[in-house]
Amino acid sequence: MSPDPAPGWYPDPQQQGQLRYWDGGTWTEHTQGGPEGGAAAPGGAPAQGAYDPKSLEGVPTHGRERLQQLRSGLFTSDLSVNEFLLVKEAGFDPLGLVVGSSIYHIGFQQSSWNQNQEMAVLSQAMYHARELAMTRMEEEADQLGADGVVGVRLDIGRYEWGANMAEFIAIGTAVKHREGILHRAPSGRPFTSDLSGQDFWTLLHAGYRPVGLTMGSCVYHVAHQGIRQAFRTLGQNIEMENYTQALYDARELAMERMQYEAQQVKAEGIVGVQLHERSHGWGSHVIEFFAIGTAIVPLEGPEGADHTIKPPMTVLSLNQK
């Protein structure tokens, strides 16, 4: 292992042919099947999980029938009218709405009442469930021959029939370049992006393209305040260093992991970054910090060389808002 590899799934040093979760400081007891003799990526982290562009594993019968309908020429899209027209103007044709879903049981981890700490079991669950949903969405896009998926949304739904279960959903519009110019990610997967149709058009016309949606997650337990500390701060203006450091550390971990994913796809940068904080029903002191953004690279060849970033134009809105 390198000194500070990013938390995630690694080839198990104890058992060939499976993956083991590294929480950033030590190996955990959590394992899953993996490629035999899988090679580690730079920095000690594994390459992305096995991806089969021909796979429809987990897609229900009616989902396969829907994809077959889309191959006949009909398309569906969650893009607005303006987004649809701008994506078309950028040289891409919508092929259909693609979806990935995973209903995941989230395990239990005991936290220390007075200790700031990452909840590695919960971080692992959130990572793996989102990856399953994203992979299935990308495989649906591959079935349509898409170059990528734009306007991607990641949602989490909970249902009454499972207190510890959640549905992770990835949804977006599969698109293909009209002239057949390859715009896929370096891994060979369709690119993914959560940019709007307007931002996608602007990005391409400025000489850049998306290569993938990058994410970082950290579920963190924020220590409770002790009685003595509460009395010391009673009626005073004073920074709560315990809370500051906990939230600071958790956000930094999430952003660091997002940046690591961008490095893995050889991105120049990440645009449209958003930071979300949610408790997901774990209680007020256990929070997920989630960072997400679109990794981009310059366009290659003459297509990129011909593009220049145009100066901004002043636009006066006539909307009554």
N, C-alpha and C positions, 0 to 999 in steps of 0.2 A: 504493500500500500504506500502511496505517497503521503507526505506528512499531513496534509489537510484535504483529503478528497471530499467532494460534495456528498451529502447523505443520499442514499438511494440503493437500488438493487445492484449487487456485484456478483461475479462468479464466486461461488462458495469455496473458500480455501480449504474447508474441511471435507467437502463432498463434491466430486466431479459430477457435472451434469445437472446441477441445480444452482439457483441464485439465493443469496442470503442478504438481508437488509443491514446496511451500515448506517448508524444513526448520527454520524459525524464525529463520534468519539470511540465507538466500540461496535463489535459485531453483536447483533441481536439474535434472538432465538427464532425469528421469523424467516421462513424459507418458502420458495416456490420453484416449480420446474423451470429449467432453462436449457439452452442449447448445449450439447455435449462439448466440453472443452472450449467454451466461449471465451474469446479473447477480450481483455480489458482495453478500454479506450484510454487515450492520454490522460494523465493525472490519476490513474488508478480506477476510474469509473468505467462501468461497462458500456458497450454500445447499446443503442436502443433495442428494445425487445423485439423478438421475431415478428416480422411483418410479412404477410402473404397477400399480394395484390389480387390474387384470384379467390381469396377466401370470402365466404359468406357465412362463416360459423357464427351462430348466435342470431343471425337475421331471420325473423319468422317468415313463414310461407308467403303471407300477404306482402311482406316487405320485398321479397324477391320478385313477386308479381308486379309490384309497383315499379321496381327498377327496370323490369322488362318493358313496361309501358313507356318509360322515359327513353329507352333506347330506340323506340320507334319514331322519335322526333318531337314528341310533346315535351315541354319543360315546365317545371314548377320552381318558384323562387320566393324567398321572403324579402327580397330587395324591394324598396319603394320604386315608384315609376321613375323618379329622377336617378336613383342609383342604377336601375336596370339600364337606362339609356346611356349613362356615363360608362358603365362596364362594357356595353356594346361599342361605344365610341373608342374605348381604349384598345379594342381589337379582340375582346373575349366574348364568347357566346355562352349564356347560361345553359346548363344541361339538366339541372334538376336539384331539388331540395334533398340533401343527404343528412342522415341522422345516425347517431350512435348513442346507445344507452347501456347503463350498467346499474343494476340494483345491488347494493353492496352492504354487507353487514359490517359495521364499524365496531372493532373490538374495544376492550376495556383496559385502562391503564390507571393505576393508583398514583395520585400525586401527593407530594408533601405539602402540608397546610401552609408552612412558613418558608417555602423554597420556590424561587423562580426556576423553571425548568421547561425544556421542550418535551412535549408528549410525543415521543418518537413513534409509538404504535399508532396514534391518531394521524400524525403527519404522513406516515407510510400509507395508511388506508386512503386518505384524501388524494395522495399522488396516484396510487394504483388504480383507484376507481375512475379518476379523470382520464388516465392514460387508456384504460379499456374503452371508455366512451369515444375518445378521440380516434383511437385506432379503428374502431368499427365505422365511424363516420368516414375516415380516409379510405377504408376498404370499399365502402359504397361508392365513393367518388371514383375509385379505380375501376369499378365495374362499369362506370359510364364513360371511361376513357378521359377523365378530367385531368387538367394540369394543376388545378388547385381548388380550394374552397374559400370563398370570401364571405364576409359578414358573419363569422362564426360566433355563436353564443354558447356559453357554458352555464348551465343552470343546475341547481340541486333542489330536488323535491322530497318532501317527507310525507309519510302516510300513517294513518292511525294504526294500521295493522302491524307496524314494526317500529318500536321506539328507537332501536339501535340500527335501523336500516334507512338508507337514503337512495334515491335514484339520481344518478349523475347523467346528464343529457348534454350531448354536443350536437349542434345543428347549424347548417350553413348552406350556401348555394354553390354547387359545383360548377366550375367554368373551364372552358378550353380555348386556347388561343386560335383565332380564326385561320391564321396562316401557318399553323403547325410549329411555331417557334417554341422550343422547350422552356418552360418556366417552372419546372419542378424543383423540389428541395434537393440538396446535395445527396441525401440518403436515397433518392429515387422515389420517395413518397410524394403525393400531391402536396403543394404548399398549402398552408393554412394561414388565415389572417382574420382578425376581428375588426379591421378597418372598414369604415363605411364605403359605399360605392364612390362617393365624392373624393374621399381621401385616397382610395385605391387609384382612381384616375389621376389625381394630382401627383401621387408618388411615381407612377409610370412616366408621366410627362416630364418629371424632373430628373429622370435617368436612374431610378431605383426600382427594385421589385421586392416583394415579400418572399421569404423562404420558409417561414414557419411561425406558429404561435408558440411563444415561450412562456413558461409558468414557473413560479416558485411558491411553495407552501410551507408554512410552519405553524403547527398547533402548539400553543404555549400556555403554560400554567403561570398565572401571576400570583405571587405569594400574598397571603392575607396580612393585613397590618396587625401587629401585636398590640396588646392593651397598653403596655408601657409607651410604645411609640405613639399610640393615639393620644395619650395624655400629654406627651411632650409637645405635640403639634397643636394641641387644642387652643383655638383662638389666635393662632399665629399665621402670618404669611410666610410660608416656607415650602421649598420644593420637596415633593415626595420622591426621593431618589430611588426608592425601591420600585415604585411603579414606573418611573421614567426609564430606568435601566431595563426593566422587563419588556416594555413595549418597544423600546429602541432596539434591543437585541433581536426580538422576534421579527420586526420589520426588516432589519438588516439581513437576517438569515433568509427570509423570503426573497428579497431582491438579489442577494448573492446567488441563490439557486436559479433564479430566472436568468441572470447573466451567464451562469455556467451553461445553461441549455443553449443560449445564443452562441456561445463559443463553440459548442459541439457542432453547430450547423455553419460555422465559419462566417457568421454575420458581421457586418461592419457596425451595426448598432441596433437599438430597439426603439420603436416609435409607438406612440399611443399608450404608454405604460399607465396602468391603473393599479391602485392598491385598495384591497377590500379587507374588511374586518368583520367576522361573523362568529357567533358563539355556537350555532347549530344545536342548541339545546343541551350543551354540556355544562351549563352553569356560567355565572357571570365572570368567574376567574379563569376559565379555559376558553381561549379565543384562537380562531384560525386567522392568520395573516396571509393573504393571497396576493401575489404580484403577477400581472399578466401583461403582455405586450407583443407586438409583431416585430420579429427580427427581419432586417432588410439587408440587401447587398446591392452594389451598383449593377446596372445592366451591362452585359458583356458585349464586346464587338462593336460594329458600326451602330447598332441600335442604341447603345449607351452613349457612344461618342457624339451622336447628333443631338443629344438632348442638352438643353441649358435650363437653368432655373430662372424662370421669368420673374421680373419685379412684380411686387403685389399691386393690385388695382384697388382703388377706393370704390366701394359699393354702398349705395344708400338704400336701406331697407324701407319698403313702403307698407310693411305689415303693421297692423294696429295693435302692437304689443309693447 
